[in-house]
Amino acid sequence: MQGYLKETNVQGGFGSTVDLSKKGSQWFGKAKHSSTMKMMIVPNAELLHEEKSSQKMRSSDLVISAGAPATPAK
């Protein structure tokens, strides 16, 4: 089930974007009129690790005071 997404490098920067390929667009056209067709995108280990790190940062409260660096609340 590969070939539904295409990755494009960001011009003049770092990273990339993901979009539907021609194959993905054709599938999506059929799927939006069907209640049984589904596509599941499974993240790789690197993405899962990034998500966990991101959640930890969001869940910790930051204390910011003028002239001092941000530190996690205790």
SULLIN-V457370 format. One line per field, one symbol per residue. phi: phi as a letter, one per 30 degrees, with the letter a starting at -180 (. if undefined). burial: + if it has 9 or more other ideal C-beta (glycine too) atoms within 8 Angstrom, else -. A space follows every 50 residues. Layout:
phi: ???
burial: ???
//
This chain:
phi: .cjdcbcbdddiacjacbbddeddddddedddcbccdbbcccdddddddd dddddddddddccbbeibddbddc
burial: ---++----+----------+--++-++-++----------------+-- +-----------------------
//
